Amino acid sequence: MHTVIFMLILGAHFTAAAETNPPCLVSGDCITEGEWDISIAIGFGQKTNPLQDYDDIPLYLLPSIAYYGEQWFFDNGNFGYSLQEAEKYSLNLVTSYSDDRAFFYDWDPSNLFFSRSSADNLNIMPMGLSSLSRTSEPKVFNSLERRKFTFYGGLEAFYYARFGFFKVAYAHDMFNVHSGDTAHISWNYSLAVKQWVFDLALRTDWKSAKVIQYYYGVRQNENNYWSQQYQAHSGWNKGMELTTRYILNGQWNILMAYRYTALSDEITDSPLVNQDNSQSYFVGVAYRF
């Protein structure tokens, strides 16, 4: 019976990653094939919201639910199928949901689950302000239209090395909500020192023009002027994630997690956005059933 690694990391929120093949860092840190793995973290955290006139998102209760069979798996609302699994790499078909919609709705899945893949906002302004952001036209909007939920479907590949593992993924909007595409590249490294476990991830996420326009573009009835002024292009977000766990026993962990995401210029150019980054933090305890 093989196992898959279980890690707590930040995602659009903080994550509990389940990947095949890498050895467990500490005893009891793996998900057993064919068994449900359920955990919950309770504490206090916050995710800063870069959208104008939107409040930061509180984080108090974060569950994680996963099941890994021989090839099929379920991970916090996402489904996957293992196409190939070897000592150094694996390839999966997977679904995922957008982290962009999470800024509009506190109850979006990206804000609720420990799923793959805060301190106060630093208020850092971009080095180069576009002509769009220099205009004196006031940014006042009518009630924003709904940004619909959708699933992405695509491929993810992992390469496992002694100095961590690399992940590359590509996905397309399955339900034609915006018909956009996303890509992901990350490096993850974990270190265990006695009862301490440290997880570090560096990541970059590409979003097509259709994705950015759908979530951050302005509809005509929201503001006619800005709907004509802003037209999105594709762009790359960049970020880092750090999670520290202190293992009390086989069921209880003390958890501290932080994530920083630098938004692409194409997103920060949107009149809906007034910050160039989003940060998240969470401090609490996690219980594994």
Wavefront OBJ file of the C-alpha trace (Angstrom):
o trace
v 0.000 0.000 0.000
v 1.639 3.217 -1.089
v 1.168 6.570 0.608
v 1.039 10.192 -0.478
v 2.656 13.069 1.362
v 0.523 15.404 3.469
v 1.808 18.986 3.835
v 0.331 22.186 5.176
v 1.178 25.095 2.908
v -0.592 28.274 1.879
v -2.595 28.333 -1.327
v -5.054 31.019 -2.118
v -5.471 30.268 1.477
v -3.357 27.803 3.437
v -2.973 24.390 1.928
v -2.743 20.754 2.779
v -0.995 19.215 -0.193
v -1.214 15.575 -1.103
v 1.357 14.537 -3.683
v 2.488 11.061 -4.672
v 5.887 9.451 -4.031
v 7.982 11.802 -1.848
v 8.785 10.119 1.483
v 7.038 11.341 4.611
v 9.118 13.756 6.633
v 7.719 12.640 9.971
v 5.829 9.606 11.172
v 2.080 9.812 10.555
v 2.440 12.623 8.025
v 1.092 10.623 5.079
v -2.339 9.853 3.697
v -2.965 6.122 3.368
v -4.352 4.923 0.064
v -8.035 3.984 0.250
v -8.760 5.898 3.463
v -10.371 9.277 4.019
v -8.107 11.913 5.553
v -9.966 14.658 7.419
v -8.483 17.482 9.446
v -9.522 20.905 10.654
v -7.568 23.975 11.735
v -8.981 26.434 14.246
v -7.388 29.791 14.933
v -7.169 33.320 13.613
v -5.986 34.656 10.292
v -6.706 37.116 7.543
v -6.387 37.409 3.791
v -5.934 40.941 2.524
v -8.245 41.942 -0.308
v -6.783 44.107 -3.102
v -10.230 45.006 -4.470
v -11.399 48.572 -3.960
v -14.110 48.896 -1.267
v -13.864 45.201 -0.316
v -12.994 44.134 3.226
v -10.158 41.789 4.095
v -11.240 38.170 4.477
v -11.146 36.625 7.984
v -9.912 33.058 8.449
v -11.078 31.186 11.546
v -11.962 27.616 10.608
v -10.217 25.774 7.761
v -11.087 22.134 6.999
v -9.249 19.633 4.819
v -10.880 16.553 3.263
v -8.976 14.182 0.988
v -9.233 10.663 -0.380
v -6.640 8.902 -2.532
v -7.411 5.640 -4.274
v -5.165 3.613 -6.534
v -5.580 6.161 -9.344
v -8.574 8.407 -8.576
v -8.336 11.015 -5.833
v -10.388 13.775 -4.216
v -8.763 16.760 -2.516
v -10.942 19.506 -0.996
v -13.451 19.748 -3.810
v -11.010 18.919 -6.594
v -10.868 15.604 -8.431
v -7.930 13.940 -10.116
v -6.751 10.842 -11.936
v -3.186 9.565 -11.873
v -1.975 8.902 -15.420
v 1.561 7.885 -14.573
v 3.550 7.485 -11.390
v 7.283 6.785 -11.141
v 10.094 7.233 -8.646
v 11.079 10.696 -9.898
v 7.892 12.043 -11.450
v 4.118 11.766 -11.690
v 1.459 13.012 -14.116
v -2.205 13.643 -13.250
v -5.452 14.817 -14.788
v -6.946 17.304 -12.309
v -9.636 19.862 -11.674
v -9.163 23.108 -9.744
v -11.061 26.283 -8.911
v -10.067 29.907 -9.314
v -8.349 31.904 -6.584
v -9.457 35.172 -8.249
v -13.142 34.731 -7.398
v -12.167 34.423 -3.724
v -11.635 38.192 -3.499
v -15.306 38.795 -4.355
v -16.908 36.191 -2.046
v -15.799 35.310 1.498
v -17.404 31.878 1.168
v -15.627 30.929 -2.039
v -13.987 27.477 -1.730
v -10.542 29.063 -2.056
v -11.168 30.847 1.264
v -12.560 27.814 3.066
v -10.440 24.758 2.382
v -6.941 23.598 3.069
v -6.413 22.920 -0.599
v -3.509 22.592 -2.965
v -1.399 24.605 -4.309
v -2.759 38.094 7.274
v -0.517 40.638 8.123
v -1.763 44.064 7.126
v -1.249 44.919 3.472
v 2.089 46.577 2.783
v 0.478 49.164 0.519
v 3.369 49.002 -1.933
v 2.608 50.921 -5.106
v 3.885 49.653 -8.476
v 7.160 51.202 -9.605
v 5.660 52.286 -12.889
v 2.144 53.704 -12.911
v 0.239 53.209 -16.127
v -1.613 56.019 -17.858
v -4.799 54.305 -16.722
v -3.940 54.686 -13.023
v -2.820 58.310 -13.451
v -6.168 59.518 -14.726
v -8.218 61.748 -12.453
v -11.507 60.041 -13.343
v -13.060 58.915 -10.018
v -13.356 55.149 -9.553
v -16.952 54.883 -8.394
v -18.907 51.775 -9.357
v -22.468 50.595 -9.266
v -23.118 47.224 -7.655
v -20.743 44.693 -9.214
v -22.176 41.869 -11.264
v -21.738 38.318 -10.058
v -18.453 36.585 -10.883
v -19.553 32.982 -11.443
v -17.874 29.892 -10.030
v -16.193 27.508 -12.453
v -13.914 24.496 -12.480
v -10.686 24.331 -14.418
v -9.550 21.035 -15.899
v -6.093 20.107 -17.084
v -2.777 18.395 -16.426
v -0.295 18.639 -13.575
v 3.198 17.129 -13.480
v 5.583 16.675 -10.543
v 9.322 16.085 -10.533
v 10.800 14.886 -7.247
v 14.386 15.684 -6.286
v 16.511 15.668 -3.140
v 16.151 19.433 -2.836
v 12.351 19.508 -3.071
v 9.825 18.925 -5.808
v 8.740 20.929 -8.824
v 5.190 21.252 -10.077
v 3.986 22.402 -13.500
v 0.282 22.621 -14.365
v -1.958 23.874 -17.149
v -5.772 24.133 -17.039
v -8.737 25.444 -19.061
v -12.175 26.671 -17.957
v -14.336 23.537 -18.176
v -17.740 25.270 -18.099
v -17.030 28.167 -20.483
v -17.716 30.798 -17.838
v -14.886 32.847 -19.317
v -13.130 30.217 -21.524
v -9.779 31.239 -20.089
v -6.593 29.340 -19.313
v -4.177 29.207 -16.383
v -0.681 27.831 -15.839
v 1.317 27.190 -12.686
v 4.996 26.631 -11.842
v 6.256 26.065 -8.309
v 9.132 24.711 -6.238
v 8.402 23.216 -2.826
v 10.853 22.243 -0.111
v 10.171 20.714 3.288
v 12.460 20.302 6.284
v 11.823 18.442 9.539
v 13.813 19.280 12.676
v 12.678 17.096 15.559
v 9.016 18.071 16.095
v 9.196 21.095 13.796
v 8.256 20.906 10.115
v 8.955 23.788 7.745
v 7.367 23.982 4.288
v 8.509 26.592 1.757
v 7.092 27.185 -1.716
v 7.996 29.641 -4.459
v 5.381 29.915 -7.185
v 4.270 31.798 -10.249
v 0.822 31.639 -11.857
v -0.048 32.699 -15.392
v -3.592 33.841 -16.187
v -4.848 34.405 -19.693
v -6.433 37.681 -20.783
v -9.906 36.077 -20.641
v -9.431 35.087 -16.978
v -8.217 38.535 -15.914
v -10.847 40.365 -17.940
v -13.670 38.263 -16.469
v -12.701 38.775 -12.830
v -11.082 42.219 -12.885
v -12.672 43.871 -15.912
v -15.491 46.379 -15.444
v -18.934 45.657 -16.906
v -20.751 48.480 -18.676
v -23.518 48.719 -16.062
v -20.888 48.801 -13.270
v -19.191 51.868 -14.752
v -19.492 52.743 -18.414
v -16.305 54.857 -18.509
v -13.996 52.267 -16.944
v -15.505 49.427 -18.953
v -14.133 51.134 -22.066
v -10.802 52.213 -20.563
v -9.604 48.882 -19.179
v -8.987 45.854 -21.399
v -6.971 43.071 -19.801
v -3.949 41.198 -21.113
v -2.455 37.977 -19.803
v -0.108 38.213 -16.825
v 1.936 36.415 -14.178
v 1.382 36.503 -10.418
v 4.415 35.650 -8.267
v 4.470 34.539 -4.662
v 5.977 32.691 -1.743
v 4.405 30.524 0.930
v 5.815 29.466 4.292
v 4.179 27.116 6.787
v 5.609 26.096 10.145
v 4.153 23.215 12.129
v 4.974 21.971 15.589
v 3.817 18.386 15.972
v 2.336 17.775 19.408
v 1.287 14.184 18.686
v -0.241 12.068 15.927
v -3.394 14.194 15.816
v -2.558 17.705 17.008
v -0.303 20.311 15.336
v 0.373 23.946 16.114
v 0.215 25.798 12.813
v 1.641 29.111 11.603
v 1.330 30.015 7.936
v 2.026 33.009 5.715
v 1.588 33.731 2.031
v 2.551 36.708 -0.136
v 1.337 37.156 -3.712
v 2.543 39.946 -5.976
v -0.250 40.595 -8.471
v 0.621 41.010 -12.123
v 0.650 44.501 -13.643
v -2.271 43.427 -15.819
v -4.379 42.873 -12.685
v -3.195 45.951 -10.766
v -4.026 48.105 -13.820
v -7.697 47.237 -13.245
v -9.727 50.109 -11.767
v -11.271 47.554 -9.375
v -7.879 46.916 -7.750
v -6.130 49.349 -5.415
v -3.250 47.188 -4.111
v -0.478 45.376 -5.942
v -0.335 42.376 -3.600
v -2.362 40.102 -1.368
v -1.103 38.579 1.868
v -2.482 35.876 4.120
v -1.607 34.626 7.555
v -3.051 32.037 9.897
v -2.099 30.972 13.429
v -3.885 28.152 15.172
v -4.073 24.456 15.931
v -4.857 21.647 13.507
v -6.543 18.373 14.445
v -6.397 15.316 12.225
v -9.249 12.841 12.687
l 1 2 3 4 5 6 7 8 9 10 11 12 13 14 15 16 17 18 19 20 21 22 23 24 25 26 27 28 29 30 31 32 33 34 35 36 37 38 39 40 41 42 43 44 45 46 47 48 49 50 51 52 53 54 55 56 57 58 59 60 61 62 63 64 65 66 67 68 69 70 71 72 73 74 75 76 77 78 79 80 81 82 83 84 85 86 87 88 89 90 91 92 93 94 95 96 97 98 99 100 101 102 103 104 105 106 107 108 109 110 111 112 113 114 115 116 117
l 118 119 120 121 122 123 124 125 126 127 128 129 130 131 132 133 134 135 136 137 138 139 140 141 142 143 144 145 146 147 148 149 150 151 152 153 154 155 156 157 158 159 160 161 162 163 164 165 166 167 168 169 170 171 172 173 174 175 176 177 178 179 180 181 182 183 184 185 186 187 188 189 190 191 192 193 194 195 196 197 198 199 200 201 202 203 204 205 206 207 208 209 210 211 212 213 214 215 216 217 218 219 220 221 222 223 224 225 226 227 228 229 230 231 232 233 234 235 236 237 238 239 240 241 242 243 244 245 246 247 248 249 250 251 252 253 254 255 256 257 258 259 260 261 262 263 264 265 266 267 268 269 270 271 272 273 274 275 276 277 278 279 280 281 282 283 284 285 286 287 288 289
